[in-house]
Amino acid sequence: MSAETAEYPFTHEMYKDMLSRFLDMGYCFSFFEDATELLDSGDPFILLRHDIDFDLRHLVPLLEIEQQLGIRSTVFIQVRSEFYNPFCYPESQIIADLVSAGHRIGLHCDCELYPVETDPEVVAYYCQRERQLLESWFEIDIGIVSFHRPAKNVLSADRSITGGVPHTYLPLFTKSMTYCSDSTGEWRFGHPLDLQATADRRPLQILVHPVWWQNKNQSPQETLDMFVRQSGKRLQIDLAKCISPHRGS
């Protein structure tokens, strides 16, 4: 466990503490579509982003904390995840509930699932198809895309690669403001509260992967091991329901 993790453990308690301290510093939390206007205003703001890679259930306690603090975030959902299905219950109910609570949905697109190579038109085609699935099912508009495990050519592309819809790695969101991420269970660019940008009250984009945030402090590997155990238990429960003799064939 790193010194940073020991000082700032990835716990629900620490998550609430971090957000509360940003509020105390005068930061507001807003959406990607408001970034240009907020940058012009000069007011300190945060674009809080959740990329869902493993399980939507991990998001629920974080959203409850945000609700308590009056904060809204943008949740990026995969359509073709190996770990969850946004169209199945209870996943679809979690998404419907967070939309009703005032949070926003973005598309979390995994370009590695497609033969995209370096052709932005191909990436745009598949992004549009995935966006349409989420928009149709949840009856919402999706105006922002994030990429899962993006290649360099995708990271540096303009909005044509997503069919005209902005993506979270545009210079507007990474150069005009400071970007930080808890990818792999560590703050890759320093803890958000320790950044010089925060001390100067400059705007931030903070990427949070809910899987890393748990009730107790543990290493990233311990968190992944727990995820595997929990997933196995849920699978056993679902299998038992599926083969119950009281259900029809």
GIDA-V732075 format. One record per pair of residues at least 4 apart in sequence whose ideal C-beta (glycine too) atoms are under 8 Angstrom apart, sorted by sequence separation. I is the first residue (numbers start at 0). GAP is how many residues later the second one is. D is the distance in whole Angstrom. If there is no record, write none. Layout:
I/GAP/D ; I/GAP/D
This chain:
0/4/5 ; 1/4/7 ; 2/4/6 ; 3/4/6 ; 4/4/6 ; 9/4/7 ; 10/4/7 ; 11/4/7 ; 12/4/6 ; 13/4/6 ; 14/4/7 ; 15/4/6 ; 16/4/6 ; 17/4/7 ; 18/4/7 ; 19/4/6 ; 20/4/7 ; 22/4/6 ; 29/4/5 ; 33/4/5 ; 34/4/6 ; 35/4/7 ; 36/4/7 ; 51/4/6 ; 53/4/7 ; 55/4/8 ; 57/4/8 ; 58/4/6 ; 59/4/6 ; 60/4/7 ; 61/4/6 ; 62/4/6 ; 63/4/7 ; 64/4/7 ; 66/4/8 ; 80/4/7 ; 86/4/7 ; 87/4/6 ; 88/4/6 ; 89/4/6 ; 90/4/7 ; 91/4/6 ; 92/4/6 ; 93/4/6 ; 94/4/6 ; 95/4/6 ; 96/4/6 ; 98/4/7 ; 118/4/7 ; 119/4/6 ; 120/4/6 ; 121/4/7 ; 122/4/6 ; 123/4/6 ; 124/4/7 ; 125/4/6 ; 126/4/6 ; 127/4/6 ; 128/4/7 ; 129/4/7 ; 130/4/6 ; 131/4/6 ; 132/4/6 ; 133/4/6 ; 134/4/8 ; 149/4/4 ; 150/4/7 ; 151/4/6 ; 152/4/6 ; 156/4/4 ; 159/4/7 ; 161/4/7 ; 165/4/6 ; 168/4/7 ; 169/4/7 ; 170/4/4 ; 171/4/5 ; 172/4/6 ; 181/4/7 ; 183/4/7 ; 186/4/5 ; 189/4/5 ; 190/4/7 ; 193/4/7 ; 194/4/7 ; 195/4/6 ; 197/4/7 ; 213/4/6 ; 217/4/4 ; 218/4/7 ; 219/4/6 ; 220/4/6 ; 221/4/6 ; 222/4/6 ; 223/4/7 ; 224/4/7 ; 225/4/6 ; 226/4/6 ; 227/4/6 ; 228/4/7 ; 229/4/6 ; 230/4/6 ; 231/4/7 ; 232/4/7 ; 233/4/6 ; 234/4/6 ; 235/4/6 ; 236/4/7 ; 237/4/6 ; 238/4/6 ; 239/4/7 ; 0/5/6 ; 4/5/7 ; 8/5/5 ; 9/5/8 ; 21/5/4 ; 29/5/8 ; 37/5/6 ; 65/5/4 ; 80/5/8 ; 85/5/5 ; 86/5/6 ; 97/5/4 ; 98/5/8 ; 110/5/5 ; 116/5/7 ; 134/5/6 ; 149/5/5 ; 158/5/6 ; 161/5/5 ; 167/5/5 ; 168/5/6 ; 170/5/7 ; 173/5/5 ; 181/5/6 ; 182/5/5 ; 186/5/7 ; 189/5/6 ; 192/5/6 ; 196/5/4 ; 207/5/7 ; 217/5/6 ; 241/5/8 ; 7/6/6 ; 65/6/7 ; 77/6/8 ; 84/6/6 ; 85/6/6 ; 98/6/6 ; 115/6/5 ; 133/6/7 ; 134/6/6 ; 158/6/6 ; 160/6/7 ; 165/6/7 ; 167/6/8 ; 172/6/7 ; 180/6/7 ; 181/6/8 ; 188/6/8 ; 191/6/6 ; 196/6/8 ; 197/6/7 ; 240/6/8 ; 21/7/8 ; 37/7/5 ; 51/7/6 ; 65/7/6 ; 78/7/7 ; 83/7/6 ; 97/7/8 ; 114/7/7 ; 115/7/5 ; 134/7/6 ; 146/7/6 ; 153/7/6 ; 158/7/5 ; 165/7/8 ; 179/7/6 ; 180/7/5 ; 196/7/6 ; 29/8/6 ; 77/8/7 ; 113/8/7 ; 133/8/6 ; 146/8/7 ; 158/8/7 ; 179/8/7 ; 180/8/7 ; 211/8/7 ; 217/8/8 ; 49/9/6 ; 76/9/5 ; 85/9/6 ; 113/9/7 ; 179/9/5 ; 194/9/7 ; 213/9/6 ; 7/10/8 ; 18/10/8 ; 27/10/8 ; 62/10/8 ; 94/10/7 ; 115/10/7 ; 156/10/8 ; 178/10/7 ; 179/10/7 ; 33/11/8 ; 130/11/5 ; 158/11/7 ; 177/11/8 ; 179/11/8 ; 211/11/6 ; 34/12/6 ; 49/12/7 ; 110/12/6 ; 113/12/5 ; 157/12/7 ; 179/12/5 ; 191/12/6 ; 210/12/7 ; 213/12/7 ; 112/13/8 ; 155/13/8 ; 108/14/8 ; 130/14/7 ; 154/14/5 ; 191/14/5 ; 27/15/7 ; 29/15/5 ; 31/15/6 ; 110/15/8 ; 153/15/8 ; 179/15/7 ; 27/16/7 ; 28/16/7 ; 29/16/7 ; 30/16/7 ; 58/16/7 ; 210/16/6 ; 26/17/5 ; 27/17/5 ; 28/17/5 ; 29/17/7 ; 108/17/7 ; 144/17/5 ; 177/17/6 ; 25/18/6 ; 26/18/6 ; 27/18/7 ; 28/18/8 ; 47/18/8 ; 76/18/7 ; 108/18/5 ; 126/18/6 ; 24/19/7 ; 26/19/5 ; 28/19/5 ; 149/19/7 ; 177/19/4 ; 74/20/8 ; 106/20/7 ; 144/20/6 ; 146/20/7 ; 176/20/8 ; 177/20/8 ; 55/21/8 ; 108/21/6 ; 143/21/7 ; 144/21/7 ; 145/21/7 ; 146/21/8 ; 142/22/6 ; 143/22/6 ; 144/22/4 ; 145/22/4 ; 146/22/7 ; 47/23/7 ; 49/23/6 ; 51/23/7 ; 74/23/6 ; 106/23/6 ; 141/23/7 ; 142/23/7 ; 143/23/7 ; 144/23/7 ; 145/23/8 ; 21/24/6 ; 47/24/8 ; 48/24/7 ; 49/24/7 ; 51/24/6 ; 106/24/5 ; 143/24/7 ; 177/24/6 ; 179/24/7 ; 182/24/7 ; 47/25/4 ; 48/25/5 ; 49/25/5 ; 50/25/5 ; 51/25/6 ; 52/25/7 ; 176/25/7 ; 177/25/7 ; 178/25/8 ; 179/25/7 ; 180/25/8 ; 181/25/7 ; 47/26/7 ; 49/26/7 ; 51/26/7 ; 176/26/4 ; 177/26/5 ; 178/26/5 ; 179/26/6 ; 180/26/4 ; 181/26/6 ; 182/26/7 ; 46/27/7 ; 48/27/7 ; 106/27/6 ; 175/27/7 ; 176/27/6 ; 177/27/7 ; 179/27/7 ; 181/27/6 ; 184/27/4 ; 52/28/8 ; 54/28/6 ; 55/28/6 ; 74/28/6 ; 76/28/6 ; 78/28/7 ; 176/28/5 ; 178/28/7 ; 180/28/8 ; 51/29/8 ; 53/29/5 ; 54/29/6 ; 73/29/7 ; 74/29/7 ; 75/29/8 ; 76/29/7 ; 80/29/8 ; 104/29/7 ; 52/30/7 ; 53/30/7 ; 55/30/7 ; 71/30/5 ; 72/30/6 ; 73/30/4 ; 74/30/6 ; 75/30/4 ; 76/30/7 ; 77/30/5 ; 78/30/8 ; 79/30/7 ; 181/30/6 ; 71/31/5 ; 72/31/8 ; 73/31/7 ; 74/31/7 ; 75/31/7 ; 76/31/6 ; 77/31/8 ; 122/31/7 ; 173/31/7 ; 51/32/7 ; 71/32/7 ; 73/32/5 ; 75/32/4 ; 77/32/6 ; 130/32/8 ; 172/32/5 ; 56/33/8 ; 79/33/6 ; 104/33/7 ; 59/34/6 ; 66/34/6 ; 122/34/8 ; 126/34/8 ; 127/34/8 ; 130/34/7 ; 184/34/7 ; 185/34/7 ; 55/35/5 ; 58/35/7 ; 62/35/6 ; 104/35/6 ; 106/35/6 ; 117/35/5 ; 126/35/5 ; 127/35/4 ; 184/35/3 ; 105/36/6 ; 108/36/6 ; 110/36/6 ; 111/36/8 ; 123/36/6 ; 126/36/6 ; 183/36/6 ; 56/37/7 ; 65/37/8 ; 104/37/6 ; 105/37/8 ; 106/37/8 ; 107/37/8 ; 108/37/7 ; 109/37/8 ; 110/37/8 ; 111/37/6 ; 119/37/6 ; 123/37/6 ; 167/37/7 ; 55/38/5 ; 62/38/7 ; 105/38/4 ; 106/38/5 ; 107/38/5 ; 108/38/6 ; 109/38/4 ; 110/38/8 ; 115/38/8 ; 122/38/5 ; 123/38/6 ; 124/38/8 ; 126/38/7 ; 184/38/6 ; 55/39/7 ; 58/39/8 ; 98/39/6 ; 105/39/6 ; 106/39/7 ; 107/39/8 ; 108/39/7 ; 109/39/7 ; 110/39/7 ; 120/39/8 ; 122/39/7 ; 123/39/4 ; 167/39/8 ; 62/40/7 ; 103/40/8 ; 105/40/6 ; 107/40/6 ; 110/40/7 ; 119/40/5 ; 123/40/8 ; 30/41/7 ; 98/41/6 ; 119/41/4 ; 28/42/5 ; 29/42/8 ; 31/42/6 ; 95/42/6 ; 28/43/6 ; 30/43/6 ; 94/43/6 ; 110/43/6 ; 28/44/7 ; 91/45/7 ; 18/46/7 ; 22/46/6 ; 91/46/8 ; 14/47/6 ; 18/47/7 ; 22/48/8 ; 85/48/7 ; 11/49/5 ; 15/49/5 ; 19/49/6 ; 11/50/7 ; 14/50/6 ; 18/50/6 ; 79/50/7 ; 86/50/6 ; 78/51/4 ; 85/51/8 ; 15/52/7 ; 18/52/6 ; 11/53/7 ; 15/53/7 ; 108/53/8 ; 78/54/5 ; 52/55/8 ; 78/55/6 ; 51/56/6 ; 48/57/8 ; 50/57/5 ; 76/57/6 ; 105/62/8 ; 75/68/8 ; 75/69/8 ; 73/70/6 ; 75/70/4 ; 77/70/6 ; 31/72/8 ; 30/73/5 ; 31/74/8 ; 75/92/8 ; 50/95/6 ; 52/95/7 ; 48/97/7 ; 50/97/7 ; 32/110/6 ; 31/111/7 ; 32/111/7 ; 31/112/5 ; 48/119/6 ; 46/126/7 ; 46/130/7 ; 38/133/8 ; 31/134/7 ; 72/135/8 ; 31/136/7 ; 35/136/7 ; 34/137/6 ; 38/137/6 ; 34/138/7 ; 38/138/7 ; 31/141/7 ; 34/141/8 ; 34/142/7 ; 61/146/7 ; 61/148/5 ; 82/148/8 ; 58/151/4 ; 61/151/6 ; 57/152/4 ; 60/152/8 ; 57/153/5 ; 60/154/8 ; 57/155/7 ; 46/156/8 ; 48/156/7 ; 50/156/6 ; 52/156/6 ; 54/156/7 ; 43/157/4 ; 45/157/7 ; 46/157/7 ; 48/157/7 ; 49/157/8 ; 50/157/8 ; 51/157/8 ; 53/157/5 ; 43/158/7 ; 44/158/5 ; 45/158/5 ; 46/158/5 ; 47/158/5 ; 48/158/5 ; 49/158/5 ; 50/158/6 ; 51/158/7 ; 52/158/7 ; 43/159/6 ; 44/159/8 ; 45/159/8 ; 46/159/7 ; 48/159/7 ; 49/159/7 ; 45/160/6 ; 47/160/7 ; 49/160/6 ; 38/164/7 ; 37/165/7 ; 34/168/8 ; 21/170/8 ; 21/171/8 ; 9/172/7 ; 20/172/6 ; 54/172/7 ; 24/173/7 ; 53/173/6 ; 17/174/7 ; 26/174/8 ; 9/175/6 ; 17/175/6 ; 25/175/7 ; 21/176/8 ; 24/176/7 ; 54/176/8 ; 26/177/8 ; 7/179/7 ; 4/180/8 ; 4/181/7 ; 3/182/7 ; 3/183/6 ; 7/183/5 ; 1/184/6 ; 6/184/8 ; 7/185/8 ; 3/187/6 ; 14/193/8 ; 14/198/5 ; 11/201/6 ; 9/202/5 ; 10/202/7 ; 11/202/7 ; 9/203/5 ; 10/203/6 ; 11/203/6 ; 9/204/7 ; 10/204/7 ; 10/205/6 ; 10/206/5 ; 9/207/7 ; 8/208/4 ; 4/212/8 ; 9/213/8 ; 4/214/7 ; 0/218/5
